[in-house]
Amino acid sequence: MSDVPQAGTKEWVLEPETEYRFELDPGTSLAIKLLRGNAEIFGAELAEGKTYLFGFECKAAVFTWQGCTIKVTGQPSTEYVSEETPMGAYANLHMAFEQMRVRALSALHGSPVPDADYGASAEPPRVLVVGPENSGKTTICKILTNYAVRVGQNRSPILVNVDPSEGAWIIPGTVSAAVVTSPIATASPVNPLGSAATTAPTVLASNALTPLVYWYGHSEIKKNPLLLDRLIRNLGENVMERHCNDPEERTSGLIVDTPSSFASGSGSADNRQTLVKACVDAFRINVILVVGHEKLNVEMQRSYGSRLTVVKIPKSGGVVDLDPSYQERVHNYQLHAYMYGQKLDPPPGITSAIVASEAAADLVLAPSSSVVKFEDITIYRIGEETMAPSSALPIGATRTLSEMQPILLDPAAVGSGLLNRVLGILSPFHPDENERYDEEILDLSVTGFLVITNLDVPNRKMTILSPNQGSIIGKTVIIGSFEWRE
Ligand SMILES: Nc1ncnc2c1ncn2[C@@H]1O[C@H](COP(=O)(O)OP(=O)(O)OP(=O)(O)O)[C@@H](O)[C@H]1O
């Protein structure tokens, strides 16, 4: 590492159990180097002497248990040290979950289960995190997952994201799950839960994950709650099947990150309750964490307190209120990063650094642009695009078109809405005709995404941008509501 000392470089000495918080403006980056002591970002440890790069309007905190000195290069829009953090409470939670894992492992191996005499269950923690907007739900999921894998001993919790506005491992509009085996680094909001091997450059091997992904296609749950409910249940079925086949992995448990609209917001209360219940059932949740919200805590206690553990946990004062325009920019960064990778220029004076555990220069992709015939792919939309939710229909009125009905789209039709839209490429249908069923299209996961960048109606051809080199001829794709902007 050969950093040239620059103006804009500052050393911070952090006392034990404090954190350095920062926020970045668009187009700026920040480099942080741990000089002495130990420190972590949302549960992922920093290595001493390495320079970590942050960008794309990242907002995060370097926390230390025992104290440390860090060198920060760059110009964050906000930076300060906080002595009040909820990390102690989060660490206690982690320890309670760890005891559940130990009991589950003991039961699996036929050893005596600690505290069994006191009625302690031998089930691993299957945790649902709920809370209002910007309460830090995703961050808490990340911290608890990172603490679990840092225990070692093959801890490999499944991290589940049912928040379609999050972007998680791939792009917004998805719900997904991945087995996590090494700490998830934080570098930008582009991959809030780590990078996925499905789009990452092939040189990335260290911490790329292979998530199971379903395509919901929208960022708001009110757009099609029925579809989201079904996808959550599909995800749950897959996760449970995986746990059945791998009892050792099952003992690490799972953690589910939810959208804020499950807790509050403009959607109907019924939809919210239905979707929370879908998660509780699908992932066999035994612990609900409610982040800093008294009313929601009471609501959850009433609905679930008799059969599972509901715990209210504190919100961190560091969580940043993110406005809709920020979210729109992050969605664009995420879509762009899916196709082109993440290019982050270090601040002046930094010559080499790592981004989320990878060398900064390795994070660039070259998508392929190809021309295919209209007939080469089959395009569907799920439900009518401009459809109001069922709850908004007049009493007694029924829908003529189901929210779940796949509608075949003709690229040649005027106003097909296909140009510059993001489409999810479905996994193949069941190879055995006898196993096929009408609604199979709703239950297929996605293998990747593409964008139609040009429609040549007279010649019935279209240009497709996709990061995957494989042929898409014969594939079925589903349109969502995300637009691609260069
Ligand atoms: N202690 C902290 N210091 C600085 N920034 C933080 C801290 N905790 C969280 N943040 C940042 O605050 C923002 C919001 O946090 P997070 O995404 O975890 O909230 P959320 O409740 O999941 O949000 P949403 O309602 O959008 O689902 C993120 O950019 C996150 O990195």
The ligand as a Gaussian input file, in Angstrom:
#p B3LYP/6-31G(d) Opt

LIG

0 1
 N      -25.021000       3.077000      12.914000
 C      -25.117000       3.580000      11.686000
 N      -24.344000       4.608000      11.301000
 C      -24.437000       5.145000      10.058000
 N      -25.303000       4.715000       9.139000
 C      -26.099000       3.684000       9.461000
 C      -26.063000       3.068000      10.750000
 N      -26.978000       2.060000      10.773000
 C      -27.562000       2.065000       9.560000
 N      -27.048000       3.034000       8.784000
 C      -27.431000       3.358000       7.389000
 O      -28.762000       3.874000       7.416000
 C      -29.436000       3.513000       6.213000
 C      -30.758000       2.828000       6.541000
 O      -30.496000       1.625000       7.244000
 P      -31.190000       0.242000       6.846000
 O      -31.174000       0.047000       5.362000
 O      -30.583000      -0.816000       7.680000
 O      -32.668000       0.547000       7.331000
 P      -33.989000      -0.257000       6.939000
 O      -34.904000      -0.150000       8.098000
 O      -33.640000      -1.630000       6.478000
 O      -34.480000       0.609000       5.714000
 P      -35.816000       0.372000       4.802000
 O      -36.941000       0.993000       5.565000
 O      -35.493000       1.114000       3.549000
 O      -35.957000      -1.110000       4.603000
 C      -28.470000       2.605000       5.448000
 O      -27.819000       3.393000       4.478000
 C      -27.493000       2.132000       6.499000
 O      -26.244000       1.799000       5.949000

